[in-house]
Amino acid sequence: MSVFESITKGLQEAIDYEKGKENGVRRKLIKIRPLPHYQGNDVKNIRNRLNLSQASFAELMGVSIKTVEAWESGRNIPQGPAQRMLELLENEADLVNKYVMTN
């Protein structure tokens, strides 16, 4: 089958699927847990349980120290991916070992 034919076939399958024809398409319905809502004290407690400074925690989270300070003081609230990351760190603290390098 040529590249053109493969692309054409794929597009036709997508059109058929959109029209409700599920010829050979396998689907699996999954549910994602709703995002948690962490407030200032929650963030600080997670950081302290991980035994990290604000600077190290900021680096782990991929944000600035000012952002961590704002979260912990309640001036800002973590959003989207940060909320999910906080949930993971709260529930699986050993994840930190994969990302924190010690000398």
DOVEXMI-31357 format. One line per field, with one value per atom (N, C-alpha, C, O, CB): atom name; x, y, z; residue in one letter. Coordinates in Angstrom, 2 decimals, always signed. Glycine has a CB too. Layout:
% residues N
at [CA / ...]
x [X / ...]
y [Y / ...]
z [Z / ...]
aa [A / ...]
***
This chain:
% residues 103
at [N / CA / C / O / CB / N / CA / C / O / CB / N / CA / C / O / CB / N / CA / C / O / CB / N / CA / C / O / CB / N / CA / C / O / CB / N / CA / C / O / CB / N / CA / C / O / CB / N / CA / C / O / CB / N / CA / C / O / CB / N / CA / C / O / CB / N / CA / C / O / CB / N / CA / C / O / CB / N / CA / C / O / CB / N / CA / C / O / CB / N / CA / C / O / CB / N / CA / C / O / CB / N / CA / C / O / CB / N / CA / C / O / CB / N / CA / C / O / CB / N / CA / C / O / CB / N / CA / C / O / CB / N / CA / C / O / CB / N / CA / C / O / CB / N / CA / C / O / CB / N / CA / C / O / CB / N / CA / C / O / CB / N / CA / C / O / CB / N / CA / C / O / CB / N / CA / C / O / CB / N / CA / C / O / CB / N / CA / C / O / CB / N / CA / C / O / CB / N / CA / C / O / CB / N / CA / C / O / CB / N / CA / C / O / CB / N / CA / C / O / CB / N / CA / C / O / CB / N / CA / C / O / CB / N / CA / C / O / CB / N / CA / C / O / CB / N / CA / C / O / CB / N / CA / C / O / CB / N / CA / C / O / CB / N / CA / C / O / CB / N / CA / C / O / CB / N / CA / C / O / CB / N / CA / C / O / CB / N / CA / C / O / CB / N / CA / C / O / CB / N / CA / C / O / CB / N / CA / C / O / CB / N / CA / C / O / CB / N / CA / C / O / CB / N / CA / C / O / CB / N / CA / C / O / CB / N / CA / C / O / CB / N / CA / C / O / CB / N / CA / C / O / CB / N / CA / C / O / CB / N / CA / C / O / CB / N / CA / C / O / CB / N / CA / C / O / CB / N / CA / C / O / CB / N / CA / C / O / CB / N / CA / C / O / CB / N / CA / C / O / CB / N / CA / C / O / CB / N / CA / C / O / CB / N / CA / C / O / CB / N / CA / C / O / CB / N / CA / C / O / CB / N / CA / C / O / CB / N / CA / C / O / CB / N / CA / C / O / CB / N / CA / C / O / CB / N / CA / C / O / CB / N / CA / C / O / CB / N / CA / C / O / CB / N / CA / C / O / CB / N / CA / C / O / CB / N / CA / C / O / CB / N / CA / C / O / CB / N / CA / C / O / CB / N / CA / C / O / CB / N / CA / C / O / CB / N / CA / C / O / CB / N / CA / C / O / CB / N / CA / C / O / CB / N / CA / C / O / CB / N / CA / C / O / CB / N / CA / C / O / CB / N / CA / C / O / CB / N / CA / C / O / CB / N / CA / C / O / CB / N / CA / C / O / CB / N / CA / C / O / CB / N / CA / C / O / CB / N / CA / C / O / CB / N / CA / C / O / CB / N / CA / C / O / CB / N / CA / C / O / CB / N / CA / C / O / CB]
x [+0.86 / +0.00 / +0.91 / +1.87 / -0.98 / +0.60 / +1.40 / +1.07 / +0.07 / +1.16 / +1.92 / +1.69 / +0.37 / -0.41 / +2.86 / +0.11 / -1.13 / -2.33 / -3.30 / -1.15 / -2.27 / -3.37 / -3.57 / -4.71 / -3.12 / -2.48 / -2.56 / -3.22 / -4.08 / -1.17 / -2.81 / -3.40 / -4.87 / -5.71 / -2.64 / -5.19 / -6.59 / -7.44 / -8.56 / -6.68 / -6.91 / -7.64 / -7.86 / -8.96 / -6.86 / -6.82 / -6.94 / -7.97 / -8.76 / -5.62 / -7.96 / -8.95 / -10.36 / -11.29 / -8.64 / -10.53 / -11.85 / -12.34 / -13.52 / -11.83 / -11.42 / -11.78 / -12.20 / -13.14 / -10.61 / -11.53 / -11.88 / -13.25 / -14.05 / -10.83 / -13.53 / -14.84 / -15.93 / -16.97 / -14.86 / -15.69 / -16.67 / -16.93 / -18.08 / -16.19 / -15.86 / -16.01 / -16.84 / -17.71 / -14.64 / -16.57 / -17.32 / -18.79 / -19.65 / -16.74 / -19.10 / -20.49 / -21.14 / -22.30 / -20.56 / -20.40 / -20.97 / -20.65 / -21.07 / -22.43 / -19.91 / -19.50 / -18.20 / -17.18 / -19.33 / -18.24 / -17.07 / -16.44 / -16.16 / -17.46 / -16.22 / -15.65 / -14.29 / -13.28 / -15.52 / -14.27 / -13.01 / -12.35 / -11.22 / -12.07 / -13.03 / -12.45 / -12.68 / -13.79 / -13.07 / -11.58 / -11.71 / -11.69 / -10.85 / -10.57 / -12.61 / -12.68 / -12.69 / -13.16 / -13.93 / -12.16 / -12.19 / -12.54 / -11.82 / -10.83 / -13.61 / -14.05 / -13.31 / -13.33 / -15.59 / -12.67 / -11.98 / -12.51 / -13.00 / -10.44 / -12.42 / -12.81 / -11.58 / -10.86 / -13.97 / -11.35 / -10.23 / -10.76 / -11.76 / -9.51 / -10.06 / -10.46 / -10.42 / -9.49 / -9.52 / -11.43 / -11.44 / -10.19 / -9.61 / -12.70 / -9.79 / -8.64 / -8.91 / -9.99 / -8.28 / -7.93 / -8.09 / -7.91 / -7.52 / -7.06 / -8.18 / -8.02 / -7.16 / -7.63 / -9.41 / -5.90 / -4.96 / -4.86 / -4.75 / -3.58 / -4.90 / -4.76 / -3.35 / -2.55 / -5.84 / -3.06 / -1.74 / -1.15 / -0.03 / -1.79 / -1.89 / -1.38 / -1.17 / -0.25 / -2.33 / -2.02 / -1.86 / -0.53 / +0.20 / -3.03 / -0.22 / +1.03 / +2.22 / +3.17 / +1.11 / +2.16 / +3.26 / +3.43 / +4.56 / +3.02 / +2.33 / +2.40 / +3.02 / +3.83 / +1.00 / +2.65 / +3.22 / +4.73 / +5.52 / +2.53 / +5.12 / +6.54 / +7.31 / +8.40 / +6.70 / +6.74 / +7.42 / +7.54 / +8.58 / +6.68 / +6.49 / +6.54 / +7.62 / +8.21 / +5.18 / +7.87 / +8.91 / +10.29 / +11.31 / +8.60 / +10.30 / +11.55 / +12.33 / +13.54 / +12.41 / +11.62 / +12.23 / +12.13 / +11.15 / +11.58 / +13.14 / +13.08 / +12.14 / +11.77 / +14.51 / +11.75 / +10.90 / +11.60 / +10.98 / +10.51 / +12.91 / +13.67 / +13.68 / +13.45 / +15.12 / +13.93 / +13.96 / +12.56 / +12.41 / +14.49 / +11.55 / +10.17 / +9.78 / +9.12 / +9.20 / +10.17 / +9.87 / +10.50 / +9.87 / +10.36 / +11.75 / +12.43 / +11.75 / +11.58 / +13.91 / +11.36 / +10.65 / +9.33 / +8.98 / +10.38 / +8.61 / +7.31 / +7.43 / +6.46 / +6.49 / +8.63 / +8.81 / +8.26 / +7.83 / +8.16 / +8.28 / +7.79 / +8.85 / +9.88 / +6.44 / +8.60 / +9.55 / +9.34 / +8.29 / +9.40 / +10.35 / +10.22 / +9.08 / +8.34 / +11.56 / +8.95 / +7.86 / +6.49 / +5.56 / +7.96 / +6.39 / +5.11 / +4.82 / +3.70 / +5.13 / +5.82 / +5.64 / +5.29 / +4.40 / +6.92 / +5.98 / +5.67 / +4.23 / +3.53 / +6.65 / +3.79 / +2.41 / +1.40 / +0.36 / +2.21 / +1.69 / +0.79 / +0.68 / -0.41 / +1.28 / +1.83 / +1.84 / +1.23 / +0.68 / +3.26 / +1.31 / +0.73 / -0.75 / -1.45 / +1.48 / -1.24 / -2.65 / -2.93 / -4.09 / -3.48 / -1.89 / -2.11 / -2.53 / -3.30 / -0.83 / -2.04 / -2.41 / -2.76 / -2.36 / -1.26 / -3.50 / -3.88 / -3.32 / -3.49 / -5.44 / -2.66 / -2.16 / -3.30 / -4.42 / -1.45 / -2.99 / -4.00 / -3.61 / -2.44 / -4.21 / -4.60 / -4.43 / -3.34 / -3.43 / -4.17 / -2.29 / -1.24 / -0.56 / -0.16 / -0.21 / -0.43 / +0.19 / -0.66 / -0.12 / +0.38 / -1.98 / -2.87 / -2.66 / -2.59 / -4.35 / -2.58 / -2.40 / -1.04 / -0.92 / -2.54 / -0.01 / +1.33 / +1.34 / +1.95 / +2.36 / +0.68 / +0.60 / -0.10 / +0.32 / -0.15 / -1.15 / -1.85 / -0.92 / -0.90 / -3.10 / -0.16 / +0.77 / +1.83 / +2.16 / +1.43 / +2.37 / +3.40 / +2.84 / +3.53 / +4.03 / +1.61 / +0.98 / +0.76 / +0.97 / -0.35 / +0.33 / -0.02 / +1.14 / +1.11 / -1.11 / +2.17 / +3.30 / +4.60 / +5.28 / +3.18 / +4.94 / +6.11 / +7.40 / +8.35 / +6.25 / +7.45 / +8.66 / +8.93 / +10.02 / +8.57 / +7.96 / +8.19 / +9.33 / +10.06 / +6.92 / +9.49 / +10.54 / +11.90 / +12.77 / +10.50 / +12.09 / +13.39 / +13.78 / +14.97 / +13.35 / +12.81 / +13.11 / +13.62 / +14.28 / +11.87 / +13.33 / +13.64 / +14.64 / +15.21 / +12.39 / +14.85 / +15.79 / +17.13 / +17.25 / +15.26 / +18.15 / +19.49 / +20.31 / +20.33 / +20.17 / +20.97 / +21.83 / +23.27 / +23.58 / +21.46 / +24.15 / +25.58 / +26.23 / +27.43 / +26.29]
y [-1.17 / +0.00 / +1.24 / +1.32 / +0.00 / +2.18 / +3.40 / +4.32 / +4.13 / +4.14 / +5.31 / +6.28 / +7.00 / +7.20 / +7.30 / +7.38 / +8.06 / +7.19 / +7.67 / +8.43 / +5.91 / +5.00 / +4.81 / +4.73 / +3.64 / +4.73 / +4.57 / +5.78 / +5.65 / +4.34 / +6.97 / +8.20 / +8.29 / +8.64 / +9.45 / +7.98 / +8.02 / +7.04 / +7.36 / +7.70 / +5.84 / +4.83 / +5.31 / +5.17 / +3.49 / +5.89 / +6.41 / +7.51 / +7.54 / +6.91 / +8.41 / +9.50 / +8.95 / +9.43 / +10.50 / +7.98 / +7.39 / +6.69 / +6.76 / +6.40 / +6.00 / +5.37 / +6.41 / +6.18 / +4.54 / +7.54 / +8.61 / +9.18 / +9.44 / +9.73 / +9.36 / +9.87 / +8.87 / +9.25 / +10.15 / +7.59 / +6.55 / +6.51 / +6.41 / +5.19 / +6.60 / +6.57 / +7.75 / +7.60 / +6.59 / +8.93 / +10.14 / +9.99 / +10.54 / +11.38 / +9.26 / +9.03 / +7.89 / +7.55 / +8.75 / +7.29 / +6.24 / +4.84 / +3.87 / +6.39 / +4.70 / +3.38 / +3.02 / +3.67 / +3.35 / +1.99 / +1.62 / +0.33 / -0.57 / +1.47 / +0.25 / -0.96 / -1.28 / -0.66 / -0.79 / -2.26 / -2.72 / -1.78 / -2.03 / -2.98 / -0.73 / +0.23 / -0.29 / -0.64 / +1.65 / -0.33 / -0.73 / +0.52 / +1.40 / -1.72 / +0.60 / +1.75 / +1.25 / +0.16 / +2.62 / +2.09 / +1.79 / +3.09 / +4.08 / +1.19 / +3.07 / +4.24 / +4.29 / +3.33 / +4.23 / +5.40 / +5.57 / +6.81 / +7.74 / +5.66 / +6.82 / +7.99 / +8.50 / +7.73 / +7.66 / +9.77 / +10.40 / +11.07 / +11.78 / +11.43 / +10.82 / +11.42 / +12.95 / +13.49 / +10.95 / +13.65 / +15.11 / +15.70 / +15.11 / +15.68 / +16.87 / +17.55 / +17.90 / +18.38 / +18.81 / +17.66 / +18.08 / +19.60 / +20.24 / +17.35 / +20.16 / +21.60 / +21.82 / +21.72 / +22.32 / +22.11 / +22.35 / +23.84 / +24.66 / +21.78 / +24.17 / +25.55 / +25.74 / +24.80 / +25.90 / +26.93 / +27.29 / +26.32 / +25.84 / +28.61 / +26.04 / +25.13 / +23.73 / +23.03 / +25.10 / +23.31 / +21.98 / +21.88 / +20.90 / +21.67 / +22.91 / +22.93 / +22.89 / +22.12 / +24.18 / +23.71 / +23.77 / +22.44 / +21.99 / +24.89 / +21.80 / +20.50 / +19.44 / +18.63 / +20.06 / +19.43 / +18.46 / +18.70 / +17.76 / +18.55 / +19.97 / +20.31 / +19.89 / +19.32 / +21.83 / +20.18 / +19.82 / +18.31 / +17.82 / +20.42 / +17.56 / +16.10 / +15.53 / +14.49 / +15.50 / +16.21 / +15.77 / +16.24 / +15.88 / +16.28 / +17.07 / +17.60 / +18.40 / +18.23 / +16.45 / +19.27 / +20.09 / +21.57 / +22.01 / +19.82 / +22.32 / +23.77 / +24.31 / +23.60 / +24.41 / +25.56 / +26.16 / +26.15 / +25.91 / +27.59 / +26.40 / +26.42 / +25.04 / +24.92 / +26.89 / +24.00 / +22.64 / +22.22 / +21.58 / +21.63 / +22.57 / +22.23 / +22.94 / +22.36 / +22.61 / +24.21 / +24.97 / +24.30 / +24.18 / +26.42 / +23.88 / +23.21 / +21.90 / +21.58 / +22.96 / +21.14 / +19.88 / +20.11 / +19.36 / +19.17 / +21.16 / +21.45 / +22.17 / +22.25 / +22.31 / +22.68 / +23.39 / +24.80 / +25.32 / +22.63 / +25.42 / +26.79 / +27.61 / +27.08 / +26.81 / +28.90 / +29.77 / +29.69 / +29.24 / +31.22 / +30.13 / +30.19 / +31.13 / +30.86 / +30.65 / +32.22 / +33.19 / +32.53 / +32.84 / +34.40 / +31.62 / +30.90 / +30.04 / +30.03 / +30.02 / +29.31 / +28.48 / +29.36 / +29.02 / +27.64 / +30.48 / +31.41 / +31.91 / +31.99 / +32.61 / +32.24 / +32.71 / +31.62 / +31.90 / +33.21 / +30.39 / +29.28 / +29.12 / +29.04 / +27.97 / +29.08 / +28.79 / +29.92 / +29.68 / +28.54 / +31.15 / +32.28 / +32.45 / +33.22 / +33.56 / +31.75 / +31.85 / +32.96 / +33.20 / +32.07 / +33.65 / +34.70 / +34.12 / +34.74 / +35.54 / +32.95 / +32.24 / +30.80 / +30.29 / +32.28 / +30.17 / +28.77 / +27.99 / +28.41 / +28.60 / +26.86 / +26.04 / +25.66 / +25.42 / +24.77 / +25.62 / +25.30 / +24.05 / +23.68 / +26.48 / +23.42 / +22.32 / +21.32 / +20.59 / +22.88 / +21.29 / +20.29 / +20.36 / +19.32 / +20.46 / +21.55 / +21.67 / +20.97 / +20.33 / +23.16 / +21.07 / +20.38 / +18.86 / +18.17 / +20.75 / +18.36 / +16.92 / +16.48 / +15.42 / +16.55 / +17.29 / +16.96 / +16.94 / +16.05 / +17.98 / +17.90 / +17.92 / +16.66 / +16.08 / +19.17 / +16.25 / +15.03 / +13.82 / +12.99 / +14.80 / +13.72 / +12.61 / +12.62 / +11.59 / +12.66 / +13.82 / +13.92 / +13.62 / +13.04 / +15.31 / +14.01 / +13.73 / +12.24 / +11.71 / +14.49 / +11.56 / +10.15 / +9.20 / +8.04 / +9.85 / +9.67 / +8.81 / +9.59 / +9.93 / +8.29 / +9.86 / +10.68 / +10.11 / +10.86 / +10.81 / +8.80 / +8.21 / +8.66 / +8.42 / +6.70 / +9.32 / +9.88 / +10.89 / +11.04 / +10.55 / +11.57 / +12.58 / +11.96 / +12.60 / +13.24 / +10.73 / +10.06 / +9.93 / +9.82 / +8.69 / +9.95 / +9.85 / +11.17 / +11.18 / +9.41 / +12.27 / +13.58 / +14.39 / +15.35 / +14.35 / +14.03 / +14.76 / +14.04 / +12.86 / +14.86 / +14.79 / +14.21 / +14.66 / +15.84 / +14.63 / +13.73 / +14.07 / +13.84 / +12.97 / +13.24 / +14.61 / +14.47 / +13.50 / +13.26 / +15.81]
z [+0.00 / +0.00 / +0.00 / +0.77 / +1.24 / -0.85 / -0.93 / +0.25 / +0.94 / -2.28 / +0.46 / +1.53 / +1.29 / +2.22 / +1.62 / +0.06 / -0.28 / +0.06 / +0.65 / -1.77 / -0.31 / -0.04 / +1.46 / +1.93 / -0.72 / +2.20 / +3.65 / +4.30 / +5.17 / +4.24 / +3.86 / +4.41 / +4.04 / +4.88 / +3.89 / +2.80 / +2.35 / +3.14 / +3.55 / +0.84 / +3.36 / +4.13 / +5.57 / +6.11 / +4.13 / +6.18 / +7.54 / +7.65 / +8.60 / +8.03 / +6.69 / +6.68 / +6.51 / +7.17 / +5.57 / +5.64 / +5.45 / +6.71 / +7.04 / +4.28 / +7.42 / +8.67 / +9.71 / +10.47 / +9.21 / +9.75 / +10.69 / +10.36 / +11.25 / +10.66 / +9.07 / +8.64 / +9.01 / +9.55 / +7.11 / +8.72 / +9.06 / +10.56 / +10.99 / +8.58 / +11.35 / +12.80 / +13.28 / +14.13 / +13.48 / +12.72 / +13.11 / +12.77 / +13.47 / +12.40 / +11.72 / +11.31 / +12.08 / +11.83 / +9.83 / +13.03 / +13.85 / +13.40 / +14.03 / +13.90 / +12.33 / +11.85 / +12.55 / +12.35 / +10.30 / +13.37 / +14.18 / +13.67 / +14.46 / +15.65 / +12.38 / +11.79 / +12.40 / +12.06 / +10.28 / +13.29 / +13.85 / +14.85 / +15.27 / +12.75 / +15.23 / +16.17 / +17.59 / +17.98 / +15.99 / +18.36 / +19.76 / +20.61 / +20.41 / +20.18 / +21.55 / +22.45 / +23.87 / +24.18 / +22.16 / +24.73 / +26.15 / +26.87 / +26.75 / +26.66 / +27.60 / +28.33 / +29.66 / +30.43 / +28.55 / +29.92 / +31.19 / +31.88 / +31.23 / +30.98 / +33.18 / +33.96 / +34.69 / +35.33 / +34.95 / +34.59 / +35.27 / +36.53 / +36.51 / +34.34 / +37.62 / +38.89 / +38.75 / +38.16 / +40.04 / +39.28 / +39.20 / +39.86 / +40.77 / +39.87 / +39.38 / +39.97 / +41.42 / +41.76 / +39.17 / +42.28 / +43.68 / +43.76 / +42.78 / +44.61 / +44.91 / +45.10 / +46.34 / +47.47 / +45.25 / +46.11 / +47.20 / +47.50 / +46.58 / +46.86 / +48.77 / +49.24 / +49.80 / +49.80 / +50.31 / +50.27 / +50.77 / +51.78 / +51.60 / +51.36 / +52.85 / +53.88 / +53.35 / +53.78 / +55.06 / +52.41 / +51.82 / +51.09 / +51.23 / +50.86 / +50.31 / +49.54 / +50.49 / +50.30 / +48.63 / +51.52 / +52.48 / +53.20 / +53.41 / +53.50 / +53.58 / +54.26 / +53.36 / +53.82 / +54.69 / +52.09 / +51.16 / +51.03 / +51.09 / +49.76 / +50.86 / +50.73 / +51.98 / +51.89 / +50.48 / +53.14 / +54.39 / +54.56 / +55.02 / +55.59 / +54.20 / +54.29 / +53.38 / +53.67 / +53.93 / +52.27 / +51.34 / +51.77 / +51.18 / +49.94 / +52.83 / +53.37 / +52.32 / +52.17 / +53.91 / +51.60 / +50.56 / +50.91 / +51.51 / +49.20 / +50.54 / +50.68 / +49.61 / +48.67 / +50.55 / +49.75 / +48.72 / +47.38 / +46.34 / +49.10 / +47.39 / +46.13 / +45.47 / +44.26 / +46.38 / +46.25 / +45.69 / +45.24 / +44.19 / +46.74 / +46.02 / +45.66 / +44.37 / +43.51 / +46.80 / +44.24 / +43.02 / +41.81 / +40.76 / +43.15 / +41.96 / +40.85 / +40.50 / +39.33 / +41.20 / +41.50 / +41.28 / +40.54 / +39.63 / +42.63 / +40.93 / +40.33 / +38.98 / +38.23 / +41.28 / +38.68 / +37.41 / +37.44 / +36.42 / +36.31 / +38.63 / +38.79 / +39.51 / +39.93 / +39.58 / +39.64 / +40.34 / +41.86 / +42.33 / +39.86 / +42.59 / +44.05 / +44.43 / +45.37 / +44.71 / +43.69 / +43.96 / +43.83 / +44.57 / +42.99 / +42.89 / +42.72 / +43.94 / +44.44 / +41.43 / +44.42 / +45.62 / +46.81 / +47.59 / +45.93 / +46.95 / +48.04 / +47.95 / +48.96 / +48.02 / +46.74 / +46.54 / +46.85 / +47.45 / +45.09 / +46.47 / +46.80 / +48.30 / +48.85 / +46.16 / +48.96 / +50.40 / +51.21 / +52.28 / +50.87 / +50.72 / +51.44 / +51.13 / +51.80 / +51.11 / +50.12 / +49.75 / +48.75 / +48.41 / +50.96 / +48.27 / +47.27 / +45.93 / +45.19 / +47.09 / +45.61 / +44.39 / +44.75 / +45.79 / +43.33 / +43.87 / +44.05 / +42.87 / +41.72 / +44.17 / +43.13 / +42.01 / +41.07 / +41.50 / +42.54 / +39.79 / +38.80 / +38.01 / +37.96 / +37.86 / +37.41 / +36.46 / +36.77 / +37.75 / +35.15 / +35.93 / +36.11 / +37.47 / +38.01 / +35.03 / +38.03 / +39.36 / +40.41 / +41.31 / +39.74 / +40.31 / +41.25 / +41.14 / +42.15 / +40.97 / +39.91 / +39.72 / +40.25 / +40.88 / +38.22 / +39.99 / +40.49 / +42.02 / +42.62 / +39.97 / +42.64 / +44.10 / +44.62 / +45.63 / +44.59 / +43.93 / +44.33 / +44.25 / +45.16 / +43.44 / +43.18 / +43.02 / +44.12 / +44.69 / +41.65 / +44.40 / +45.43 / +46.82 / +47.65 / +45.41 / +47.06 / +48.35 / +48.54 / +49.63 / +48.47 / +47.49 / +47.59 / +47.33 / +47.76 / +46.64 / +46.63 / +46.28 / +46.47 / +45.50 / +44.82 / +47.71 / +48.03 / +47.44 / +47.22 / +49.52 / +47.19 / +46.64 / +45.21 / +44.68 / +46.70 / +44.57 / +43.24 / +43.26 / +42.28 / +42.70 / +44.38 / +44.50 / +44.24 / +43.66 / +45.89 / +44.67 / +44.49 / +43.03 / +42.72 / +45.13 / +42.13 / +40.70 / +40.14 / +39.10 / +39.94 / +40.82 / +40.25 / +41.07 / +40.56 / +40.10 / +42.32 / +43.17 / +43.10 / +43.44 / +44.64 / +42.67 / +42.56 / +43.76 / +44.11 / +41.23 / +44.39 / +45.53 / +45.13 / +44.31 / +46.80 / +45.71 / +45.41 / +46.34 / +46.24 / +45.50]
aa [M / M / M / M / M / S / S / S / S / S / V / V / V / V / V / F / F / F / F / F / E / E / E / E / E / S / S / S / S / S / I / I / I / I / I / T / T / T / T / T / K / K / K / K / K / G / G / G / G / G / L / L / L / L / L / Q / Q / Q / Q / Q / E / E / E / E / E / A / A / A / A / A / I / I / I / I / I / D / D / D / D / D / Y / Y / Y / Y / Y / E / E / E / E / E / K / K / K / K / K / G / G / G / G / G / K / K / K / K / K / E / E / E / E / E / N / N / N / N / N / G / G / G / G / G / V / V / V / V / V / R / R / R / R / R / R / R / R / R / R / K / K / K / K / K / L / L / L / L / L / I / I / I / I / I / K / K / K / K / K / I / I / I / I / I / R / R / R / R / R / P / P / P / P / P / L / L / L / L / L / P / P / P / P / P / H / H / H / H / H / Y / Y / Y / Y / Y / Q / Q / Q / Q / Q / G / G / G / G / G / N / N / N / N / N / D / D / D / D / D / V / V / V / V / V / K / K / K / K / K / N / N / N / N / N / I / I / I / I / I / R / R / R / R / R / N / N / N / N / N / R / R / R / R / R / L / L / L / L / L / N / N / N / N / N / L / L / L / L / L / S / S / S / S / S / Q / Q / Q / Q / Q / A / A / A / A / A / S / S / S / S / S / F / F / F / F / F / A / A / A / A / A / E / E / E / E / E / L / L / L / L / L / M / M / M / M / M / G / G / G / G / G / V / V / V / V / V / S / S / S / S / S / I / I / I / I / I / K / K / K / K / K / T / T / T / T / T / V / V / V / V / V / E / E / E / E / E / A / A / A / A / A / W / W / W / W / W / E / E / E / E / E / S / S / S / S / S / G / G / G / G / G / R / R / R / R / R / N / N / N / N / N / I / I / I / I / I / P / P / P / P / P / Q / Q / Q / Q / Q / G / G / G / G / G / P / P / P / P / P / A / A / A / A / A / Q / Q / Q / Q / Q / R / R / R / R / R / M / M / M / M / M / L / L / L / L / L / E / E / E / E / E / L / L / L / L / L / L / L / L / L / L / E / E / E / E / E / N / N / N / N / N / E / E / E / E / E / A / A / A / A / A / D / D / D / D / D / L / L / L / L / L / V / V / V / V / V / N / N / N / N / N / K / K / K / K / K / Y / Y / Y / Y / Y / V / V / V / V / V / M / M / M / M / M / T / T / T / T / T / N / N / N / N / N]
***
